[in-house]
């Protein structure tokens, strides 16, 4: 970032910020470290497991699981953007972070959250085509189209970050050195000084287009999906159709409920601790529950995992391990 980004209101260079995290109580630090460490290990391991299963098992080489694997890739990067820094501060009690690193963390957070939102929306459209237009689905959602869609999600997230970084380079950081959060979330107004009007309007328009647009598409597709499922004559057919989208519906529900709650709290200036706890839901728990839900509720994933374990046992048996 530009040097002007590191000057406060009194022109004193601000080179470091202090992330408060979750309080100063030293007796809670070991417990919090253990809890977040377990969450991080389980989340990363679960998402990596899904990626490996989708790549290794030919039965999972379909658009639905292609998108699930890409979502797991995003979730792995997403949780790795915030939690390692929090774990380090809990372990060492060093809560300082350079302003430059803080901005980098924020930009990665924005990029990955945008990609996550778009992927969840794309997965809604995929389920809509599979259930409402099954005959046209194979031609509409082929491998080339899936690759282009995923690339588009990443390109949008990266482009948004480049635009944001371009504007931030021209602004001055004038916020406090003490940042009452567990990661660098610069979404709050008033942290940067200078000509911010254009940036505010741009981020507002893009945020509305992304968030509201994705929500409306998700809502419309699931209304159509549910209406189509209800028209299926057999109960077995209804159950099979609903099982293909129930896992994604749970993840989407948690995603939008947590995001909407955080937005409402920011409007009413809720206590910082409540805002941080709910931020954990969106930045930590969603990457955690995503692999758990897909592993627990999808028969295809069960079968792929069972075959992988059988191959592992057979390999160890043949090699005397």
C-alpha positions as CSV (number, residue, x, y, z in Angstrom):
1,X,0.0,0.0,0.0
2,X,0.9,3.6,-0.5
3,X,2.7,5.3,2.4
4,X,-0.2,7.8,2.7
5,X,-2.3,4.8,3.8
6,X,-0.4,4.6,7.0
7,X,-1.0,8.1,8.3
8,X,-3.5,9.0,11.0
9,X,-5.4,12.1,11.6
10,X,-2.4,13.7,13.3
11,X,-0.1,12.7,10.5
12,X,1.6,10.2,12.8
13,X,2.5,7.1,10.8
14,X,0.4,4.1,11.9
15,X,2.5,1.0,11.0
16,X,0.7,-1.6,13.3
17,X,-2.8,-2.3,14.5
18,X,-3.8,-4.2,17.6
19,X,-6.6,-6.8,17.1
20,X,-8.4,-7.2,20.4
21,X,-9.8,-10.6,19.5
22,X,-11.9,-12.2,22.2
23,X,-10.9,-10.3,25.4
24,X,-8.0,-9.9,27.7
25,X,-8.8,-12.7,30.1
26,X,-5.6,-14.9,30.1
27,X,-7.5,-17.8,31.7
28,X,-9.7,-18.1,28.6
29,X,-6.8,-17.9,26.0
30,X,-5.8,-21.6,26.2
31,X,-9.4,-22.8,26.0
32,X,-10.2,-20.5,23.0
33,X,-7.0,-21.6,21.3
34,X,-7.9,-25.3,21.7
35,X,-11.5,-24.7,20.4
36,X,-10.4,-22.7,17.4
37,X,-7.6,-25.1,16.6
38,X,-9.9,-28.1,16.6
39,X,-12.4,-26.2,14.4
40,X,-9.6,-25.2,12.0
41,X,-8.2,-28.8,11.7
42,X,-11.7,-30.3,11.3
43,X,-12.8,-27.7,8.7
44,X,-9.6,-27.9,6.6
45,X,-9.4,-31.7,6.8
46,X,-13.1,-32.1,5.9
47,X,-12.9,-29.7,2.9
48,X,-9.7,-31.3,1.7
49,X,-11.3,-34.7,2.0
50,X,-14.2,-33.7,-0.2
51,X,-11.8,-32.3,-2.8
52,X,-9.8,-35.6,-2.8
53,X,-13.0,-37.7,-3.0
54,X,-14.4,-35.7,-5.9
55,X,-11.1,-35.9,-7.8
56,X,-10.5,-39.6,-7.1
57,X,-13.9,-41.1,-7.6
58,X,-15.3,-41.2,-11.1
59,X,-18.9,-41.4,-9.8
60,X,-18.5,-37.9,-8.4
61,X,-17.4,-36.4,-11.7
62,X,-20.7,-34.6,-12.2
63,X,-21.4,-30.8,-12.1
64,X,-23.0,-30.9,-8.6
65,X,-19.8,-32.3,-7.0
66,X,-17.6,-30.3,-9.2
67,X,-19.1,-27.2,-7.6
68,X,-19.0,-28.8,-4.2
69,X,-15.3,-29.4,-4.6
70,X,-14.7,-25.8,-5.7
71,X,-16.7,-24.5,-2.8
72,X,-14.6,-26.6,-0.5
73,X,-11.5,-25.1,-2.1
74,X,-12.9,-21.6,-1.4
75,X,-13.8,-22.5,2.2
76,X,-10.3,-23.9,2.9
77,X,-8.8,-20.6,1.8
78,X,-11.5,-18.6,3.5
79,X,-11.0,-20.0,7.0
80,X,-7.2,-20.0,6.5
81,X,-7.4,-16.2,5.9
82,X,-8.7,-15.5,9.4
83,X,-8.1,-18.3,11.8
84,X,-4.3,-18.9,11.7
85,X,-3.7,-15.2,12.7
86,X,-6.2,-15.6,15.6
87,X,-4.6,-18.8,16.7
88,X,-1.2,-17.2,16.7
89,X,-2.4,-14.3,18.8
90,X,-4.1,-16.6,21.3
91,X,-0.9,-18.7,21.6
92,X,1.6,-15.9,21.8
93,X,-0.6,-13.1,23.2
94,X,0.8,-10.9,20.5
95,X,-2.1,-9.1,19.0
96,X,-0.2,-6.7,16.8
97,X,-0.4,-6.9,13.0
98,X,1.1,-4.6,10.5
99,X,-1.3,-2.3,8.6
100,X,-0.1,-3.7,5.3
101,X,-0.7,-7.3,6.4
102,X,-4.1,-6.3,7.8
103,X,-5.1,-4.8,4.4
104,X,-3.9,-7.9,2.6
105,X,-6.0,-10.1,4.9
106,X,-9.0,-7.9,4.3
107,X,-8.6,-8.1,0.5
108,X,-8.3,-11.9,0.6
109,X,-11.4,-12.0,2.9
110,X,-13.4,-9.9,0.4
111,X,-12.2,-11.9,-2.6
112,X,-13.1,-15.3,-1.0
113,X,-16.4,-14.1,0.4
114,X,-17.4,-12.9,-3.1
115,X,-16.4,-16.1,-4.7
116,X,-18.2,-18.1,-2.0
117,X,-21.4,-16.1,-2.5
118,X,-21.3,-16.6,-6.3
119,X,-20.6,-20.3,-6.0
120,X,-23.5,-20.9,-3.6
121,X,-25.7,-19.1,-6.1
122,X,-24.4,-21.1,-9.0
123,X,-25.0,-24.3,-7.1
124,X,-28.7,-23.2,-6.7
125,X,-28.9,-22.8,-10.5
126,X,-27.3,-26.2,-11.0
127,X,-29.9,-27.9,-8.8
128,X,-32.7,-25.9,-10.5
129,X,-31.6,-27.2,-14.0
130,X,-31.1,-30.7,-12.7
131,X,-34.6,-30.9,-11.1
132,X,-36.7,-28.6,-13.2
133,X,-35.1,-29.3,-16.6
134,X,-33.6,-32.8,-16.3
135,X,-33.6,-33.5,-20.1
136,X,-31.7,-30.3,-21.0
137,X,-29.4,-30.5,-18.0
138,X,-26.5,-32.6,-19.5
139,X,-26.2,-30.2,-22.4
140,X,-26.6,-27.0,-20.4
141,X,-24.2,-27.9,-17.6
142,X,-21.4,-29.7,-19.4
143,X,-17.7,-29.7,-18.2
144,X,-16.7,-26.7,-20.3
145,X,-19.6,-24.6,-19.0
146,X,-18.9,-25.6,-15.4
147,X,-15.2,-24.6,-15.8
148,X,-16.2,-21.2,-17.2
149,X,-18.7,-20.6,-14.4
150,X,-16.1,-21.3,-11.7
151,X,-13.5,-19.2,-13.4
152,X,-16.1,-16.4,-13.6
153,X,-16.6,-16.6,-9.8
154,X,-12.9,-16.2,-9.2
155,X,-12.5,-13.5,-11.8
156,X,-15.2,-11.4,-10.2
157,X,-13.7,-11.8,-6.7
158,X,-10.2,-10.9,-7.9
159,X,-11.5,-8.0,-9.9
160,X,-13.4,-6.6,-7.0
161,X,-10.2,-6.8,-4.9
162,X,-8.1,-5.0,-7.5
163,X,-10.7,-2.2,-7.7
164,X,-10.8,-1.9,-3.9
165,X,-7.0,-1.9,-3.6
166,X,-6.8,0.8,-6.3
167,X,-9.0,3.1,-4.3
168,X,-7.4,2.2,-0.9
169,X,-4.0,3.2,-2.3
170,X,-5.2,6.7,-2.7
171,X,-6.7,7.0,0.8
172,X,-5.3,7.7,4.3
173,X,-5.9,5.3,7.2
174,X,-7.3,7.4,10.0
175,X,-8.9,4.8,12.3
176,X,-7.7,3.8,15.7
177,X,-4.7,1.7,16.3
178,X,-6.8,-0.6,18.4
179,X,-9.2,-2.7,16.3
180,X,-11.9,-4.4,18.2
181,X,-12.3,-7.5,16.1
182,X,-10.5,-10.9,15.6
183,X,-9.6,-10.2,12.0
184,X,-9.1,-7.2,9.7
185,X,-12.7,-6.3,8.7
186,X,-12.4,-2.7,7.2
187,X,-16.1,-2.7,6.2
188,X,-16.9,-0.1,8.9
189,X,-17.3,3.4,7.7
190,X,-14.8,6.1,8.8
191,X,-11.6,4.1,8.9
192,X,-10.2,5.8,5.8
193,X,-10.0,9.5,5.0
194,X,-9.8,11.3,1.8
195,X,-12.0,11.2,-1.3
196,X,-14.1,8.2,-0.2
197,X,-17.4,9.1,-1.9
198,X,-16.6,7.2,-5.1
199,X,-15.4,4.2,-3.2
200,X,-18.5,4.2,-1.0
201,X,-20.9,4.3,-4.0
202,X,-18.9,1.7,-5.9
203,X,-18.8,-0.8,-3.0
204,X,-22.5,-0.1,-2.3
205,X,-23.6,-0.8,-5.9
206,X,-21.4,-3.9,-6.2
207,X,-22.5,-5.2,-2.8
208,X,-26.2,-4.7,-3.6
209,X,-25.7,-6.4,-7.0
210,X,-23.9,-9.3,-5.5
211,X,-25.7,-9.8,-2.2
212,X,-29.3,-8.9,-3.2
213,X,-28.9,-10.4,-6.6
214,X,-27.6,-13.7,-5.3
215,X,-30.3,-13.8,-2.6
216,X,-33.1,-13.2,-5.2
217,X,-31.7,-15.8,-7.6
218,X,-31.4,-18.3,-4.7
219,X,-35.0,-17.6,-3.5
220,X,-36.5,-17.8,-7.0
221,X,-34.7,-21.0,-7.9
222,X,-35.7,-22.8,-4.7
223,X,-39.3,-21.7,-5.1
224,X,-39.2,-23.3,-8.5
225,X,-37.4,-26.4,-7.2
226,X,-39.9,-26.9,-4.4
227,X,-42.9,-26.4,-6.7
228,X,-41.4,-29.0,-9.1
229,X,-40.7,-31.5,-6.3
230,X,-44.3,-31.2,-5.0
231,X,-45.6,-32.0,-8.5
232,X,-43.7,-35.4,-8.5
233,X,-46.4,-38.1,-8.1
234,X,-44.4,-40.7,-6.1
235,X,-43.2,-40.1,-2.6
236,X,-40.0,-41.9,-3.5
237,X,-39.4,-39.5,-6.4
238,X,-40.0,-36.5,-4.1
239,X,-37.6,-37.8,-1.5
240,X,-34.9,-38.5,-4.1
241,X,-35.3,-35.1,-5.7
242,X,-35.3,-33.3,-2.3
243,X,-32.2,-35.2,-1.1
244,X,-30.2,-33.9,-4.0
245,X,-30.6,-30.3,-2.9
246,X,-31.3,-30.5,0.9
247,X,-27.6,-30.3,1.8
248,X,-27.0,-27.2,-0.2
249,X,-30.3,-25.7,1.1
250,X,-29.0,-26.1,4.7
251,X,-25.6,-24.4,3.9
252,X,-27.4,-21.5,2.0
253,X,-29.8,-21.0,4.9
254,X,-27.0,-20.7,7.4
255,X,-25.0,-18.4,5.1
256,X,-27.9,-15.9,4.5
257,X,-29.2,-16.0,8.1
258,X,-25.8,-15.2,9.5
259,X,-25.1,-12.6,6.9
260,X,-28.4,-10.9,7.4
261,X,-28.0,-10.9,11.2
262,X,-24.6,-9.3,11.0
263,X,-25.9,-6.6,8.7
264,X,-28.8,-5.8,11.0
265,X,-26.5,-5.7,14.0
266,X,-24.2,-3.2,12.2
267,X,-27.2,-0.9,11.6
268,X,-28.2,-0.9,15.3
269,X,-24.6,-0.6,16.6
270,X,-24.7,-3.8,18.6
271,X,-22.0,-4.6,21.2
272,X,-18.7,-5.5,19.6
273,X,-18.6,-8.9,21.3
274,X,-22.0,-9.9,19.7
275,X,-20.8,-8.8,16.3
276,X,-17.6,-10.8,16.7
277,X,-19.4,-13.9,17.7
278,X,-21.7,-13.7,14.7
279,X,-18.8,-13.0,12.5
280,X,-17.4,-16.4,13.7
281,X,-20.5,-18.0,12.3
282,X,-19.9,-16.7,8.8
283,X,-16.1,-16.9,8.7
284,X,-15.5,-20.1,10.7
285,X,-18.6,-22.2,11.2
286,X,-19.8,-22.2,7.5
287,X,-16.4,-23.7,6.3
288,X,-16.8,-26.2,9.1
289,X,-20.4,-27.3,8.5
290,X,-20.1,-27.4,4.7
291,X,-18.0,-30.7,4.6
292,X,-19.9,-32.2,7.6
293,X,-23.3,-31.7,5.9
294,X,-22.2,-33.0,2.5
295,X,-20.4,-36.0,4.1
296,X,-23.3,-36.9,6.4
297,X,-26.2,-36.4,4.0
298,X,-25.0,-37.5,0.6
299,X,-25.1,-41.2,-0.3
300,X,-22.6,-40.7,-3.1
301,X,-20.1,-39.1,-0.8
302,X,-20.7,-42.0,1.7
303,X,-20.0,-44.6,-1.0
304,X,-16.9,-42.7,-2.2
305,X,-15.6,-42.4,1.3
306,X,-16.3,-46.1,2.0
307,X,-14.4,-47.2,-1.1
308,X,-11.5,-44.9,-0.3
309,X,-11.3,-46.4,3.2
310,X,-11.5,-49.9,1.8
311,X,-8.7,-49.2,-0.6
312,X,-6.6,-47.8,2.2
313,X,-7.2,-50.8,4.4
314,X,-6.4,-53.1,1.5
315,X,-3.2,-51.2,0.7
316,X,-2.0,-51.4,4.3
317,X,-2.9,-55.1,4.4
318,X,-0.9,-55.9,1.2
319,X,2.1,-54.0,2.4
320,X,2.0,-55.3,5.9
321,X,1.5,-51.9,7.5
